[in-house]
Amino acid sequence: MGSFFMDEFVVYVLASNRTDRLYKGYTSNLIERMKSHNALGSGWTKRYRPWTVVYIEFYTTKGAAMLARNGLSLHLVVVL
């Protein structure tokens, strides 16, 4: 039998472990994206490392994930 593969996109919110900063994003590979936020790259998130995932939502299309991320308010109550 053939294999079934469904693309899945994740909208996520990260909380900085050092500051009160939150970051929202979307990706098709959350594990690799977390590696990028916490160990690689030189973008905005580098200044506030390390990060912890505090919220996720799953979507079947990139467009739906983008719309959800853009509409997500970062006025979340984060309970760690």
N, CA, C, O and CB atoms as a CASP TS submission, in Angstrom:
PFRMAT TS
TARGET T0000
AUTHOR 0000-0000-0000
METHOD Language model
MODEL 1
PARENT N/A
ATOM      1  N   MET     1       0.825  -1.187   0.000  1.00  0.00           N
ATOM      2  CA  MET     1       0.000   0.000   0.000  1.00  0.00           C
ATOM      3  C   MET     1       0.865   1.243   0.000  1.00  0.00           C
ATOM      4  O   MET     1       1.972   1.250   0.538  1.00  0.00           O
ATOM      5  CB  MET     1      -0.936   0.002   1.196  1.00  0.00           C
ATOM      6  N   GLY     2       0.352   2.279  -0.602  1.00  0.00           N
ATOM      7  CA  GLY     2       1.071   3.547  -0.604  1.00  0.00           C
ATOM      8  C   GLY     2       0.950   4.244   0.741  1.00  0.00           C
ATOM      9  O   GLY     2       0.088   3.915   1.556  1.00  0.00           O
ATOM     10  N   SER     3       1.816   5.197   0.952  1.00  0.00           N
ATOM     11  CA  SER     3       1.766   5.932   2.213  1.00  0.00           C
ATOM     12  C   SER     3       0.906   7.171   2.047  1.00  0.00           C
ATOM     13  O   SER     3       0.762   7.701   0.945  1.00  0.00           O
ATOM     14  CB  SER     3       3.185   6.316   2.686  1.00  0.00           C
ATOM     15  N   PHE     4       0.351   7.616   3.129  1.00  0.00           N
ATOM     16  CA  PHE     4      -0.471   8.814   3.157  1.00  0.00           C
ATOM     17  C   PHE     4       0.294   9.898   3.892  1.00  0.00           C
ATOM     18  O   PHE     4       0.751   9.686   5.015  1.00  0.00           O
ATOM     19  CB  PHE     4      -1.847   8.544   3.827  1.00  0.00           C
ATOM     20  N   PHE     5       0.435  11.044   3.273  1.00  0.00           N
ATOM     21  CA  PHE     5       1.132  12.162   3.912  1.00  0.00           C
ATOM     22  C   PHE     5       0.264  13.401   3.792  1.00  0.00           C
ATOM     23  O   PHE     5      -0.147  13.772   2.693  1.00  0.00           O
ATOM     24  CB  PHE     5       2.538  12.402   3.272  1.00  0.00           C
ATOM     25  N   MET     6      -0.009  14.026   4.892  1.00  0.00           N
ATOM     26  CA  MET     6      -0.794  15.248   4.889  1.00  0.00           C
ATOM     27  C   MET     6       0.074  16.391   5.394  1.00  0.00           C
ATOM     28  O   MET     6       0.673  16.308   6.467  1.00  0.00           O
ATOM     29  CB  MET     6      -2.072  15.093   5.756  1.00  0.00           C
ATOM     30  N   ASP     7       0.132  17.452   4.610  1.00  0.00           N
ATOM     31  CA  ASP     7       0.838  18.637   5.086  1.00  0.00           C
ATOM     32  C   ASP     7       0.087  19.213   6.267  1.00  0.00           C
ATOM     33  O   ASP     7      -1.143  19.268   6.275  1.00  0.00           O
ATOM     34  CB  ASP     7       0.989  19.693   3.962  1.00  0.00           C
ATOM     35  N   GLU     8       0.834  19.637   7.252  1.00  0.00           N
ATOM     36  CA  GLU     8       0.229  20.216   8.438  1.00  0.00           C
ATOM     37  C   GLU     8       1.032  21.439   8.823  1.00  0.00           C
ATOM     38  O   GLU     8       2.263  21.421   8.806  1.00  0.00           O
ATOM     39  CB  GLU     8       0.166  19.193   9.605  1.00  0.00           C
ATOM     40  N   PHE     9       0.335  22.486   9.167  1.00  0.00           N
ATOM     41  CA  PHE     9       0.984  23.727   9.562  1.00  0.00           C
ATOM     42  C   PHE     9       0.610  24.041  10.996  1.00  0.00           C
ATOM     43  O   PHE     9      -0.514  23.785  11.429  1.00  0.00           O
ATOM     44  CB  PHE     9       0.590  24.891   8.621  1.00  0.00           C
ATOM     45  N   VAL    10       1.551  24.592  11.721  1.00  0.00           N
ATOM     46  CA  VAL    10       1.376  24.874  13.135  1.00  0.00           C
ATOM     47  C   VAL    10       1.518  26.379  13.369  1.00  0.00           C
ATOM     48  O   VAL    10       2.503  26.987  12.949  1.00  0.00           O
ATOM     49  CB  VAL    10       2.401  24.080  13.990  1.00  0.00           C
ATOM     50  N   VAL    11       0.541  26.966  14.033  1.00  0.00           N
ATOM     51  CA  VAL    11       0.650  28.331  14.540  1.00  0.00           C
ATOM     52  C   VAL    11       1.082  28.184  15.992  1.00  0.00           C
ATOM     53  O   VAL    11       0.499  27.403  16.743  1.00  0.00           O
ATOM     54  CB  VAL    11      -0.720  29.149  14.397  1.00  0.00           C
ATOM     55  N   TYR    12       2.099  28.932  16.383  1.00  0.00           N
ATOM     56  CA  TYR    12       2.647  28.746  17.725  1.00  0.00           C
ATOM     57  C   TYR    12       2.941  30.078  18.393  1.00  0.00           C
ATOM     58  O   TYR    12       3.143  31.097  17.734  1.00  0.00           O
ATOM     59  CB  TYR    12       3.911  27.905  17.669  1.00  0.00           C
ATOM     60  N   VAL    13       2.959  30.043  19.712  1.00  0.00           N
ATOM     61  CA  VAL    13       3.384  31.196  20.511  1.00  0.00           C
ATOM     62  C   VAL    13       4.515  30.711  21.402  1.00  0.00           C
ATOM     63  O   VAL    13       4.426  29.664  22.044  1.00  0.00           O
ATOM     64  CB  VAL    13       2.190  31.807  21.364  1.00  0.00           C
ATOM     65  N   LEU    14       5.579  31.500  21.421  1.00  0.00           N
ATOM     66  CA  LEU    14       6.735  31.206  22.264  1.00  0.00           C
ATOM     67  C   LEU    14       6.816  32.239  23.381  1.00  0.00           C
ATOM     68  O   LEU    14       6.440  33.398  23.205  1.00  0.00           O
ATOM     69  CB  LEU    14       8.048  31.193  21.431  1.00  0.00           C
ATOM     70  N   ALA    15       7.310  31.799  24.523  1.00  0.00           N
ATOM     71  CA  ALA    15       7.586  32.705  25.636  1.00  0.00           C
ATOM     72  C   ALA    15       9.080  32.643  25.915  1.00  0.00           C
ATOM     73  O   ALA    15       9.668  31.564  25.994  1.00  0.00           O
ATOM     74  CB  ALA    15       6.747  32.330  26.917  1.00  0.00           C
ATOM     75  N   SER    16       9.680  33.809  26.062  1.00  0.00           N
ATOM     76  CA  SER    16      11.098  33.868  26.412  1.00  0.00           C
ATOM     77  C   SER    16      11.268  33.431  27.857  1.00  0.00           C
ATOM     78  O   SER    16      10.518  33.861  28.733  1.00  0.00           O
ATOM     79  CB  SER    16      11.673  35.297  26.195  1.00  0.00           C
ATOM     80  N   ASN    17      12.247  32.583  28.105  1.00  0.00           N
ATOM     81  CA  ASN    17      12.528  32.140  29.469  1.00  0.00           C
ATOM     82  C   ASN    17      13.271  33.202  30.281  1.00  0.00           C
ATOM     83  O   ASN    17      13.368  33.090  31.503  1.00  0.00           O
ATOM     84  CB  ASN    17      13.339  30.856  29.438  1.00  0.00           C
ATOM     85  N   ARG    18      13.802  34.244  29.601  1.00  0.00           N
ATOM     86  CA  ARG    18      14.587  35.284  30.290  1.00  0.00           C
ATOM     87  C   ARG    18      13.842  36.596  30.462  1.00  0.00           C
ATOM     88  O   ARG    18      14.156  37.375  31.362  1.00  0.00           O
ATOM     89  CB  ARG    18      15.858  35.542  29.537  1.00  0.00           C
ATOM     90  N   THR    19      12.860  36.849  29.610  1.00  0.00           N
ATOM     91  CA  THR    19      12.155  38.125  29.643  1.00  0.00           C
ATOM     92  C   THR    19      10.649  37.867  29.587  1.00  0.00           C
ATOM     93  O   THR    19      10.209  36.718  29.637  1.00  0.00           O
ATOM     94  CB  THR    19      12.605  39.041  28.465  1.00  0.00           C
ATOM     95  N   ASP    20       9.873  38.926  29.484  1.00  0.00           N
ATOM     96  CA  ASP    20       8.426  38.783  29.359  1.00  0.00           C
ATOM     97  C   ASP    20       7.974  38.824  27.901  1.00  0.00           C
ATOM     98  O   ASP    20       6.802  39.082  27.628  1.00  0.00           O
ATOM     99  CB  ASP    20       7.724  39.875  30.149  1.00  0.00           C
ATOM    100  N   ARG    21       8.874  38.577  26.974  1.00  0.00           N
ATOM    101  CA  ARG    21       8.567  38.642  25.546  1.00  0.00           C
ATOM    102  C   ARG    21       7.801  37.409  25.080  1.00  0.00           C
ATOM    103  O   ARG    21       8.049  36.289  25.526  1.00  0.00           O
ATOM    104  CB  ARG    21       9.849  38.792  24.738  1.00  0.00           C
ATOM    105  N   LEU    22       6.859  37.653  24.162  1.00  0.00           N
ATOM    106  CA  LEU    22       6.157  36.586  23.464  1.00  0.00           C
ATOM    107  C   LEU    22       6.424  36.742  21.979  1.00  0.00           C
ATOM    108  O   LEU    22       6.667  37.849  21.499  1.00  0.00           O
ATOM    109  CB  LEU    22       4.627  36.611  23.769  1.00  0.00           C
ATOM    110  N   TYR    23       6.380  35.643  21.256  1.00  0.00           N
ATOM    111  CA  TYR    23       6.604  35.643  19.811  1.00  0.00           C
ATOM    112  C   TYR    23       5.599  34.702  19.183  1.00  0.00           C
ATOM    113  O   TYR    23       5.378  33.605  19.696  1.00  0.00           O
ATOM    114  CB  TYR    23       8.067  35.223  19.452  1.00  0.00           C
ATOM    115  N   LYS    24       4.980  35.112  18.074  1.00  0.00           N
ATOM    116  CA  LYS    24       4.052  34.233  17.375  1.00  0.00           C
ATOM    117  C   LYS    24       4.579  33.944  15.980  1.00  0.00           C
ATOM    118  O   LYS    24       5.198  34.797  15.345  1.00  0.00           O
ATOM    119  CB  LYS    24       2.644  34.858  17.305  1.00  0.00           C
ATOM    120  N   GLY    25       4.325  32.731  15.515  1.00  0.00           N
ATOM    121  CA  GLY    25       4.783  32.342  14.200  1.00  0.00           C
ATOM    122  C   GLY    25       3.991  31.170  13.669  1.00  0.00           C
ATOM    123  O   GLY    25       3.069  30.680  14.321  1.00  0.00           O
ATOM    124  N   TYR    26       4.360  30.721  12.470  1.00  0.00           N
ATOM    125  CA  TYR    26       3.774  29.511  11.898  1.00  0.00           C
ATOM    126  C   TYR    26       4.861  28.765  11.145  1.00  0.00           C
ATOM    127  O   TYR    26       5.832  29.360  10.676  1.00  0.00           O
ATOM    128  CB  TYR    26       2.571  29.848  10.960  1.00  0.00           C
ATOM    129  N   THR    27       4.688  27.463  11.035  1.00  0.00           N
ATOM    130  CA  THR    27       5.688  26.631  10.383  1.00  0.00           C
ATOM    131  C   THR    27       5.071  25.300   9.991  1.00  0.00           C
ATOM    132  O   THR    27       3.999  24.937  10.475  1.00  0.00           O
ATOM    133  CB  THR    27       6.906  26.416  11.299  1.00  0.00           C
ATOM    134  N   SER    28       5.750  24.578   9.116  1.00  0.00           N
ATOM    135  CA  SER    28       5.341  23.212   8.800  1.00  0.00           C
ATOM    136  C   SER    28       6.216  22.200   9.539  1.00  0.00           C
ATOM    137  O   SER    28       5.999  20.993   9.428  1.00  0.00           O
ATOM    138  CB  SER    28       5.410  22.969   7.282  1.00  0.00           C
ATOM    139  N   ASN    29       7.212  22.689  10.299  1.00  0.00           N
ATOM    140  CA  ASN    29       8.093  21.789  11.049  1.00  0.00           C
ATOM    141  C   ASN    29       8.491  22.475  12.358  1.00  0.00           C
ATOM    142  O   ASN    29       9.502  23.173  12.422  1.00  0.00           O
ATOM    143  CB  ASN    29       9.363  21.405  10.208  1.00  0.00           C
ATOM    144  N   LEU    30       7.687  22.266  13.390  1.00  0.00           N
ATOM    145  CA  LEU    30       7.895  22.970  14.653  1.00  0.00           C
ATOM    146  C   LEU    30       9.215  22.603  15.322  1.00  0.00           C
ATOM    147  O   LEU    30       9.852  23.463  15.930  1.00  0.00           O
ATOM    148  CB  LEU    30       6.755  22.678  15.596  1.00  0.00           C
ATOM    149  N   ILE    31       9.633  21.362  15.223  1.00  0.00           N
ATOM    150  CA  ILE    31      10.890  20.948  15.855  1.00  0.00           C
ATOM    151  C   ILE    31      12.068  21.697  15.252  1.00  0.00           C
ATOM    152  O   ILE    31      12.894  22.239  15.987  1.00  0.00           O
ATOM    153  CB  ILE    31      11.098  19.433  15.707  1.00  0.00           C
ATOM    154  N   GLU    32      12.157  21.736  13.943  1.00  0.00           N
ATOM    155  CA  GLU    32      13.257  22.454  13.288  1.00  0.00           C
ATOM    156  C   GLU    32      13.163  23.958  13.543  1.00  0.00           C
ATOM    157  O   GLU    32      14.184  24.626  13.705  1.00  0.00           O
ATOM    158  CB  GLU    32      13.251  22.176  11.774  1.00  0.00           C
ATOM    159  N   ARG    33      11.954  24.485  13.579  1.00  0.00           N
ATOM    160  CA  ARG    33      11.787  25.917  13.835  1.00  0.00           C
ATOM    161  C   ARG    33      12.240  26.276  15.247  1.00  0.00           C
ATOM    162  O   ARG    33      12.845  27.327  15.458  1.00  0.00           O
ATOM    163  CB  ARG    33      10.323  26.331  13.630  1.00  0.00           C
ATOM    164  N   MET    34      11.950  25.411  16.206  1.00  0.00           N
ATOM    165  CA  MET    34      12.417  25.658  17.576  1.00  0.00           C
ATOM    166  C   MET    34      13.941  25.612  17.663  1.00  0.00           C
ATOM    167  O   MET    34      14.546  26.397  18.394  1.00  0.00           O
ATOM    168  CB  MET    34      11.810  24.629  18.539  1.00  0.00           C
ATOM    169  N   LYS    35      14.559  24.701  16.924  1.00  0.00           N
ATOM    170  CA  LYS    35      16.027  24.676  16.876  1.00  0.00           C
ATOM    171  C   LYS    35      16.548  26.009  16.349  1.00  0.00           C
ATOM    172  O   LYS    35      17.530  26.552  16.856  1.00  0.00           O
ATOM    173  CB  LYS    35      16.536  23.505  15.986  1.00  0.00           C
ATOM    174  N   SER    36      15.878  26.526  15.325  1.00  0.00           N
ATOM    175  CA  SER    36      16.289  27.800  14.746  1.00  0.00           C
ATOM    176  C   SER    36      16.139  28.939  15.758  1.00  0.00           C
ATOM    177  O   SER    36      17.038  29.768  15.899  1.00  0.00           O
ATOM    178  CB  SER    36      15.468  28.101  13.485  1.00  0.00           C
ATOM    179  N   HIS    37      15.019  28.979  16.453  1.00  0.00           N
ATOM    180  CA  HIS    37      14.800  30.046  17.432  1.00  0.00           C
ATOM    181  C   HIS    37      15.782  29.953  18.600  1.00  0.00           C
ATOM    182  O   HIS    37      16.227  30.980  19.112  1.00  0.00           O
ATOM    183  CB  HIS    37      13.367  29.993  17.955  1.00  0.00           C
ATOM    184  N   ASN    38      16.119  28.749  19.023  1.00  0.00           N
ATOM    185  CA  ASN    38      16.926  28.586  20.237  1.00  0.00           C
ATOM    186  C   ASN    38      18.416  28.385  20.000  1.00  0.00           C
ATOM    187  O   ASN    38      19.196  28.537  20.940  1.00  0.00           O
ATOM    188  CB  ASN    38      16.414  27.436  21.007  1.00  0.00           C
ATOM    189  N   ALA    39      18.846  28.053  18.789  1.00  0.00           N
ATOM    190  CA  ALA    39      20.263  27.751  18.601  1.00  0.00           C
ATOM    191  C   ALA    39      20.868  28.347  17.332  1.00  0.00           C
ATOM    192  O   ALA    39      22.071  28.605  17.299  1.00  0.00           O
ATOM    193  CB  ALA    39      20.451  26.276  18.580  1.00  0.00           C
ATOM    194  N   LEU    40      20.085  28.569  16.309  1.00  0.00           N
ATOM    195  CA  LEU    40      20.616  29.007  15.016  1.00  0.00           C
ATOM    196  C   LEU    40      20.203  30.438  14.723  1.00  0.00           C
ATOM    197  O   LEU    40      19.468  31.060  15.490  1.00  0.00           O
ATOM    198  CB  LEU    40      20.137  28.080  13.892  1.00  0.00           C
ATOM    199  N   GLY    41      20.680  30.939  13.620  1.00  0.00           N
ATOM    200  CA  GLY    41      20.212  32.219  13.122  1.00  0.00           C
ATOM    201  C   GLY    41      20.626  33.420  13.948  1.00  0.00           C
ATOM    202  O   GLY    41      21.242  33.306  15.008  1.00  0.00           O
ATOM    203  N   SER    42      20.257  34.591  13.409  1.00  0.00           N
ATOM    204  CA  SER    42      20.630  35.837  14.084  1.00  0.00           C
ATOM    205  C   SER    42      19.480  36.831  14.079  1.00  0.00           C
ATOM    206  O   SER    42      19.710  38.038  14.160  1.00  0.00           O
ATOM    207  CB  SER    42      21.859  36.457  13.418  1.00  0.00           C
ATOM    208  N   GLY    43      18.258  36.351  13.985  1.00  0.00           N
ATOM    209  CA  GLY    43      17.094  37.235  13.924  1.00  0.00           C
ATOM    210  C   GLY    43      16.683  37.786  15.270  1.00  0.00           C
ATOM    211  O   GLY    43      17.413  37.679  16.256  1.00  0.00           O
ATOM    212  N   TRP    44      15.500  38.378  15.297  1.00  0.00           N
ATOM    213  CA  TRP    44      14.963  39.037  16.477  1.00  0.00           C
ATOM    214  C   TRP    44      14.896  38.096  17.667  1.00  0.00           C
ATOM    215  O   TRP    44      15.183  38.509  18.790  1.00  0.00           O
ATOM    216  CB  TRP    44      13.590  39.595  16.184  1.00  0.00           C
ATOM    217  N   THR    45      14.522  36.833  17.446  1.00  0.00           N
ATOM    218  CA  THR    45      14.343  35.904  18.566  1.00  0.00           C
ATOM    219  C   THR    45      15.655  35.537  19.253  1.00  0.00           C
ATOM    220  O   THR    45      15.642  35.061  20.388  1.00  0.00           O
ATOM    221  CB  THR    45      13.665  34.646  18.082  1.00  0.00           C
ATOM    222  N   LYS    46      16.782  35.750  18.587  1.00  0.00           N
ATOM    223  CA  LYS    46      18.076  35.419  19.190  1.00  0.00           C
ATOM    224  C   LYS    46      18.312  36.204  20.482  1.00  0.00           C
ATOM    225  O   LYS    46      18.900  35.678  21.426  1.00  0.00           O
ATOM    226  CB  LYS    46      19.210  35.698  18.195  1.00  0.00           C
ATOM    227  N   ARG    47      17.863  37.439  20.529  1.00  0.00           N
ATOM    228  CA  ARG    47      18.097  38.307  21.694  1.00  0.00           C
ATOM    229  C   ARG    47      17.398  37.847  22.961  1.00  0.00           C
ATOM    230  O   ARG    47      17.788  38.232  24.064  1.00  0.00           O
ATOM    231  CB  ARG    47      17.655  39.696  21.379  1.00  0.00           C
ATOM    232  N   TYR    48      16.360  37.019  22.809  1.00  0.00           N
ATOM    233  CA  TYR    48      15.527  36.661  23.959  1.00  0.00           C
ATOM    234  C   TYR    48      15.550  35.164  24.264  1.00  0.00           C
ATOM    235  O   TYR    48      14.658  34.656  24.944  1.00  0.00           O
ATOM    236  CB  TYR    48      14.102  37.105  23.717  1.00  0.00           C
ATOM    237  N   ARG    49      16.553  34.464  23.772  1.00  0.00           N
ATOM    238  CA  ARG    49      16.682  33.021  24.019  1.00  0.00           C
ATOM    239  C   ARG    49      16.907  32.732  25.487  1.00  0.00           C
ATOM    240  O   ARG    49      17.429  33.582  26.207  1.00  0.00           O
ATOM    241  CB  ARG    49      17.825  32.436  23.199  1.00  0.00           C
ATOM    242  N   PRO    50      16.529  31.564  25.944  1.00  0.00           N
ATOM    243  CA  PRO    50      15.822  30.482  25.253  1.00  0.00           C
ATOM    244  C   PRO    50      14.305  30.697  25.256  1.00  0.00           C
ATOM    245  O   PRO    50      13.765  31.463  26.055  1.00  0.00           O
ATOM    246  CB  PRO    50      16.157  29.139  25.904  1.00  0.00           C
ATOM    247  N   TRP    51      13.638  29.992  24.334  1.00  0.00           N
ATOM    248  CA  TRP    51      12.197  30.074  24.144  1.00  0.00           C
ATOM    249  C   TRP    51      11.529  28.761  24.515  1.00  0.00           C
ATOM    250  O   TRP    51      12.119  27.687  24.395  1.00  0.00           O
ATOM    251  CB  TRP    51      11.868  30.446  22.701  1.00  0.00           C
ATOM    252  N   THR    52      10.285  28.870  24.968  1.00  0.00           N
ATOM    253  CA  THR    52       9.453  27.708  25.269  1.00  0.00           C
ATOM    254  C   THR    52       8.128  27.861  24.533  1.00  0.00           C
ATOM    255  O   THR    52       7.554  28.950  24.501  1.00  0.00           O
ATOM    256  CB  THR    52       9.225  27.554  26.810  1.00  0.00           C
ATOM    257  N   VAL    53       7.647  26.779  23.947  1.00  0.00           N
ATOM    258  CA  VAL    53       6.341  26.797  23.283  1.00  0.00           C
ATOM    259  C   VAL    53       5.257  26.828  24.360  1.00  0.00           C
ATOM    260  O   VAL    53       5.238  25.989  25.259  1.00  0.00           O
ATOM    261  CB  VAL    53       6.162  25.550  22.338  1.00  0.00           C
ATOM    262  N   VAL    54       4.355  27.809  24.256  1.00  0.00           N
ATOM    263  CA  VAL    54       3.270  27.913  25.243  1.00  0.00           C
ATOM    264  C   VAL    54       1.892  27.755  24.617  1.00  0.00           C
ATOM    265  O   VAL    54       0.897  27.670  25.337  1.00  0.00           O
ATOM    266  CB  VAL    54       3.346  29.247  25.959  1.00  0.00           C
ATOM    267  N   TYR    55       1.813  27.713  23.276  1.00  0.00           N
ATOM    268  CA  TYR    55       0.520  27.590  22.615  1.00  0.00           C
ATOM    269  C   TYR    55       0.725  27.078  21.198  1.00  0.00           C
ATOM    270  O   TYR    55       1.653  27.507  20.512  1.00  0.00           O
ATOM    271  CB  TYR    55      -0.229  28.943  22.606  1.00  0.00           C
ATOM    272  N   ILE    56      -0.143  26.156  20.746  1.00  0.00           N
ATOM    273  CA  ILE    56      -0.101  25.691  19.355  1.00  0.00           C
ATOM    274  C   ILE    56      -1.515  25.455  18.834  1.00  0.00           C
ATOM    275  O   ILE    56      -2.424  25.107  19.588  1.00  0.00           O
ATOM    276  CB  ILE    56       0.739  24.395  19.235  1.00  0.00           C
ATOM    277  N   GLU    57      -1.676  25.651  17.532  1.00  0.00           N
ATOM    278  CA  GLU    57      -2.892  25.319  16.794  1.00  0.00           C
ATOM    279  C   GLU    57      -2.445  24.669  15.488  1.00  0.00           C
ATOM    280  O   GLU    57      -1.410  25.044  14.937  1.00  0.00           O
ATOM    281  CB  GLU    57      -3.798  26.600  16.533  1.00  0.00           C
ATOM    282  N   PHE    58      -3.208  23.703  14.989  1.00  0.00           N
ATOM    283  CA  PHE    58      -2.866  22.995  13.762  1.00  0.00           C
ATOM    284  C   PHE    58      -3.814  23.375  12.632  1.00  0.00           C
ATOM    285  O   PHE    58      -5.014  23.549  12.842  1.00  0.00           O
ATOM    286  CB  PHE    58      -2.898  21.484  13.991  1.00  0.00           C
ATOM    287  N   TYR    59      -3.251  23.501  11.415  1.00  0.00           N
ATOM    288  CA  TYR    59      -4.010  23.852  10.221  1.00  0.00           C
ATOM    289  C   TYR    59      -3.570  22.968   9.064  1.00  0.00           C
ATOM    290  O   TYR    59      -2.441  22.477   9.038  1.00  0.00           O
ATOM    291  CB  TYR    59      -3.829  25.347   9.868  1.00  0.00           C
ATOM    292  N   THR    60      -4.466  22.772   8.111  1.00  0.00           N
ATOM    293  CA  THR    60      -4.147  21.907   6.971  1.00  0.00           C
ATOM    294  C   THR    60      -3.578  22.676   5.783  1.00  0.00           C
ATOM    295  O   THR    60      -3.050  22.068   4.852  1.00  0.00           O
ATOM    296  CB  THR    60      -5.384  21.157   6.536  1.00  0.00           C
ATOM    297  N   THR    61      -3.678  24.021   5.801  1.00  0.00           N
ATOM    298  CA  THR    61      -3.099  24.802   4.712  1.00  0.00           C
ATOM    299  C   THR    61      -2.235  25.931   5.267  1.00  0.00           C
ATOM    300  O   THR    61      -2.460  26.428   6.371  1.00  0.00           O
ATOM    301  CB  THR    61      -4.207  25.370   3.806  1.00  0.00           C
ATOM    302  N   LYS    62      -1.259  26.314   4.487  1.00  0.00           N
ATOM    303  CA  LYS    62      -0.382  27.415   4.874  1.00  0.00           C
ATOM    304  C   LYS    62      -1.173  28.717   4.976  1.00  0.00           C
ATOM    305  O   LYS    62      -0.949  29.515   5.886  1.00  0.00           O
ATOM    306  CB  LYS    62       0.774  27.568   3.866  1.00  0.00           C
ATOM    307  N   GLY    63      -2.091  28.930   4.047  1.00  0.00           N
ATOM    308  CA  GLY    63      -2.895  30.141   4.061  1.00  0.00           C
ATOM    309  C   GLY    63      -3.724  30.281   5.333  1.00  0.00           C
ATOM    310  O   GLY    63      -3.811  31.365   5.910  1.00  0.00           O
ATOM    311  N   ALA    64      -4.327  29.189   5.762  1.00  0.00           N
ATOM    312  CA  ALA    64      -5.120  29.216   6.993  1.00  0.00           C
ATOM    313  C   ALA    64      -4.234  29.504   8.194  1.00  0.00           C
ATOM    314  O   ALA    64      -4.629  30.240   9.098  1.00  0.00           O
ATOM    315  CB  ALA    64      -5.862  27.885   7.190  1.00  0.00           C
ATOM    316  N   ALA    65      -3.033  28.926   8.206  1.00  0.00           N
ATOM    317  CA  ALA    65      -2.100  29.168   9.311  1.00  0.00           C
ATOM    318  C   ALA    65      -1.657  30.626   9.333  1.00  0.00           C
ATOM    319  O   ALA    65      -1.556  31.232  10.400  1.00  0.00           O
ATOM    320  CB  ALA    65      -0.874  28.243   9.197  1.00  0.00           C
ATOM    321  N   MET    66      -1.394  31.187   8.157  1.00  0.00           N
ATOM    322  CA  MET    66      -0.975  32.593   8.088  1.00  0.00           C
ATOM    323  C   MET    66      -2.070  33.514   8.602  1.00  0.00           C
ATOM    324  O   MET    66      -1.794  34.443   9.360  1.00  0.00           O
ATOM    325  CB  MET    66      -0.602  32.976   6.650  1.00  0.00           C
ATOM    326  N   LEU    67      -3.305  33.265   8.196  1.00  0.00           N
ATOM    327  CA  LEU    67      -4.421  34.086   8.661  1.00  0.00           C
ATOM    328  C   LEU    67      -4.601  33.977  10.166  1.00  0.00           C
ATOM    329  O   LEU    67      -4.844  34.975  10.844  1.00  0.00           O
ATOM    330  CB  LEU    67      -5.707  33.680   7.954  1.00  0.00           C
ATOM    331  N   ALA    68      -4.483  32.774  10.678  1.00  0.00           N
ATOM    332  CA  ALA    68      -4.632  32.565  12.126  1.00  0.00           C
ATOM    333  C   ALA    68      -3.524  33.266  12.900  1.00  0.00           C
ATOM    334  O   ALA    68      -3.783  33.905  13.920  1.00  0.00           O
ATOM    335  CB  ALA    68      -4.630  31.066  12.456  1.00  0.00           C
ATOM    336  N   ARG    69      -2.296  33.148  12.418  1.00  0.00           N
ATOM    337  CA  ARG    69      -1.171  33.807  13.083  1.00  0.00           C
ATOM    338  C   ARG    69      -1.343  35.323  13.077  1.00  0.00           C
ATOM    339  O   ARG    69      -1.102  35.985  14.086  1.00  0.00           O
ATOM    340  CB  ARG    69       0.151  33.425  12.404  1.00  0.00           C
ATOM    341  N   ASN    70      -1.756  35.862  11.948  1.00  0.00           N
ATOM    342  CA  ASN    70      -1.930  37.309  11.841  1.00  0.00           C
ATOM    343  C   ASN    70      -3.063  37.814  12.731  1.00  0.00           C
ATOM    344  O   ASN    70      -3.031  38.960  13.180  1.00  0.00           O
ATOM    345  CB  ASN    70      -2.198  37.696  10.395  1.00  0.00           C
ATOM    346  N   GLY    71      -4.053  36.982  12.987  1.00  0.00           N
ATOM    347  CA  GLY    71      -5.180  37.386  13.809  1.00  0.00           C
ATOM    348  C   GLY    71      -4.993  37.080  15.284  1.00  0.00           C
ATOM    349  O   GLY    71      -5.813  37.487  16.107  1.00  0.00           O
ATOM    350  N   LEU    72      -3.935  36.376  15.629  1.00  0.00           N
ATOM    351  CA  LEU    72      -3.712  35.962  17.011  1.00  0.00           C
ATOM    352  C   LEU    72      -3.202  37.126  17.840  1.00  0.00           C
ATOM    353  O   LEU    72      -2.205  37.759  17.493  1.00  0.00           O
ATOM    354  CB  LEU    72      -2.723  34.796  17.072  1.00  0.00           C
ATOM    355  N   SER    73      -3.875  37.398  18.909  1.00  0.00           N
ATOM    356  CA  SER    73      -3.466  38.464  19.817  1.00  0.00           C
ATOM    357  C   SER    73      -2.457  37.906  20.822  1.00  0.00           C
ATOM    358  O   SER    73      -2.633  36.798  21.328  1.00  0.00           O
ATOM    359  CB  SER    73      -4.700  39.076  20.550  1.00  0.00           C
ATOM    360  N   LEU    74      -1.434  38.649  21.105  1.00  0.00           N
ATOM    361  CA  LEU    74      -0.443  38.202  22.073  1.00  0.00           C
ATOM    362  C   LEU    74      -0.779  38.664  23.484  1.00  0.00           C
ATOM    363  O   LEU    74       0.096  38.724  24.348  1.00  0.00           O
ATOM    364  CB  LEU    74       0.931  38.703  21.680  1.00  0.00           C
ATOM    365  N   HIS    75      -2.028  38.986  23.714  1.00  0.00           N
ATOM    366  CA  HIS    75      -2.481  39.320  25.065  1.00  0.00           C
ATOM    367  C   HIS    75      -2.968  38.039  25.733  1.00  0.00           C
ATOM    368  O   HIS    75      -4.073  37.983  26.273  1.00  0.00           O
ATOM    369  CB  HIS    75      -3.613  40.409  25.038  1.00  0.00           C
ATOM    370  N   LEU    76      -2.128  37.022  25.686  1.00  0.00           N
ATOM    371  CA  LEU    76      -2.476  35.717  26.259  1.00  0.00           C
ATOM    372  C   LEU    76      -2.047  35.679  27.714  1.00  0.00           C
ATOM    373  O   LEU    76      -1.067  36.313  28.103  1.00  0.00           O
ATOM    374  CB  LEU    76      -1.812  34.557  25.465  1.00  0.00           C
ATOM    375  N   VAL    77      -2.772  34.949  28.490  1.00  0.00           N
ATOM    376  CA  VAL    77      -2.353  34.683  29.856  1.00  0.00           C
ATOM    377  C   VAL    77      -1.530  33.409  29.798  1.00  0.00           C
ATOM    378  O   VAL    77      -2.052  32.341  29.481  1.00  0.00           O
ATOM    379  CB  VAL    77      -3.582  34.551  30.846  1.00  0.00           C
ATOM    380  N   VAL    78      -0.260  33.519  30.101  1.00  0.00           N
ATOM    381  CA  VAL    78       0.643  32.389  30.014  1.00  0.00           C
ATOM    382  C   VAL    78       0.846  31.823  31.423  1.00  0.00           C
ATOM    383  O   VAL    78       1.293  32.515  32.337  1.00  0.00           O
ATOM    384  CB  VAL    78       2.002  32.805  29.368  1.00  0.00           C
ATOM    385  N   VAL    79       0.503  30.542  31.561  1.00  0.00           N
ATOM    386  CA  VAL    79       0.681  29.862  32.829  1.00  0.00           C
ATOM    387  C   VAL    79       1.785  28.844  32.638  1.00  0.00           C
ATOM    388  O   VAL    79       1.621  27.872  31.901  1.00  0.00           O
ATOM    389  CB  VAL    79      -0.642  29.190  33.321  1.00  0.00           C
ATOM    390  N   LEU    80       2.900  29.062  33.293  1.00  0.00           N
ATOM    391  CA  LEU    80       4.038  28.148  33.145  1.00  0.00           C
ATOM    392  C   LEU    80       4.203  27.314  34.371  1.00  0.00           C
ATOM    393  O   LEU    80       5.109  26.483  34.436  1.00  0.00           O
ATOM    394  CB  LEU    80       5.321  28.907  32.865  1.00  0.00           C
TER
END
